[in-house]
Amino acid sequence: MLESLALKYDGQTLQVIDQQKLPHAEVWLNGTDPLKMYDYIRTLQVRGAPMIGVAAALSLACYAKSGATAEQVIKMAIHLREARPTAVNLMYAVDRVTELARTGFSAQGVEDIAVDIFKTDETLCEQISLHGANLIKDGEQILTHCNTGALATAGWGTALGAIRKAHEQGKKIHVYVDETRPLLQGGRLTAWELAKLGIPHTLICDNMAGMLMAQGRVSKVFVGSDRIARNGDFANKIGTYSVAVLAQYHKVPFYVAAPFTTVDALTASGKDIPIEERNPKEVRGEMSPQDAPVYNPAFDVTPAELVTGWVLDNGVFNKDQITSGEFLKR
């Protein structure tokens, strides 16, 4: 039995929490069928770079155990791989399954890989949380963007995991939560997680972050990532780049937290990261003209020169260590 805040797997069936229904209702979806899992990932009912990789792998395990052939598993893995183009964790997970299916397929083997991906992510989250918490001092006020907690991973989370660990260490911290337009992952999900954990927090509109920094009310910024390029540039939820620019101007340390599964050594820089564009309906509100043209990128790219440190599972790295490639060594 595997269980996290957002996922339950009993060896036969996979259940995932519907993150579109949160925080008002906790609805569980059957993710056993990988075709349905594809839809869940596309519609953000399952989201968070590490979590979609874990969920996709476990869904493929269910498919293999139902009697699917190696060829069918490969075809389904390729389909799942296309669900979200930016988050490299998804590619990492399904490619591990595809490699097995092509070289030595067995249903048990697929399940073993999926379970390993889940448990590895738990461990990675613990390591990231410890490294990140060491950067947070008692009494600090932390700004975060989007959702990077237990809903987005198999473990504690990445950036939010560091915040959680700092809180559990007894540090008196306060978290400012960007609402994260247009789908409000901060307002709906991060605020919900922080409330469940009893961590003091305040929800703000995205365009309030600069004012808070100018008032000296932000000590550090912690965000997550969906893909980190070889030079340290990284893609994260749209709005992250704006926060990074504001942080540099106001001399606020800016950290990105992620596991090694988010690092893409094959992508040279941020300009090579594919950016997903989503449905215009996500942006048009009730007060907007329903035929208004919309530009809706799901992610933006923050250049490495705006980052104070990269908090990975194998340590905290500065710009020189990123440039030298030291962060790629394991």
Secondary structure as GFF3:
##gff-version 3
##sequence-region A 1 330
A	DSSP	beta_strand	2	3	.	.	.	ID=ss1
A	DSSP	beta_strand	7	9	.	.	.	ID=ss2
A	DSSP	beta_strand	14	17	.	.	.	ID=ss3
A	DSSP	beta_strand	28	30	.	.	.	ID=ss4
A	DSSP	alpha_helix	34	42	.	.	.	ID=ss5
A	DSSP	alpha_helix	49	65	.	.	.	ID=ss6
A	DSSP	alpha_helix	70	81	.	.	.	ID=ss7
A	DSSP	alpha_helix	88	103	.	.	.	ID=ss8
A	DSSP	alpha_helix	107	133	.	.	.	ID=ss9
A	DSSP	beta_strand	141	144	.	.	.	ID=ss10
A	DSSP	alpha_helix	159	168	.	.	.	ID=ss11
A	DSSP	beta_strand	174	178	.	.	.	ID=ss12
A	DSSP	alpha_helix	185	185	.	.	.	ID=ss13
A	DSSP	pi_helix	186	190	.	.	.	ID=ss14
A	DSSP	alpha_helix	191	197	.	.	.	ID=ss15
A	DSSP	beta_strand	201	204	.	.	.	ID=ss16
A	DSSP	three_ten_helix	206	208	.	.	.	ID=ss17
A	DSSP	alpha_helix	209	214	.	.	.	ID=ss18
A	DSSP	beta_strand	220	223	.	.	.	ID=ss19
A	DSSP	beta_strand	227	229	.	.	.	ID=ss20
A	DSSP	beta_strand	234	237	.	.	.	ID=ss21
A	DSSP	alpha_helix	240	249	.	.	.	ID=ss22
A	DSSP	beta_strand	254	257	.	.	.	ID=ss23
A	DSSP	three_ten_helix	260	262	.	.	.	ID=ss24
A	DSSP	beta_strand	263	264	.	.	.	ID=ss25
A	DSSP	three_ten_helix	270	272	.	.	.	ID=ss26
A	DSSP	three_ten_helix	280	282	.	.	.	ID=ss27
A	DSSP	beta_strand	299	302	.	.	.	ID=ss28
A	DSSP	three_ten_helix	304	306	.	.	.	ID=ss29
A	DSSP	beta_strand	309	312	.	.	.	ID=ss30
A	DSSP	beta_strand	315	317	.	.	.	ID=ss31
A	DSSP	alpha_helix	319	324	.	.	.	ID=ss32
A	DSSP	three_ten_helix	326	328	.	.	.	ID=ss33
###
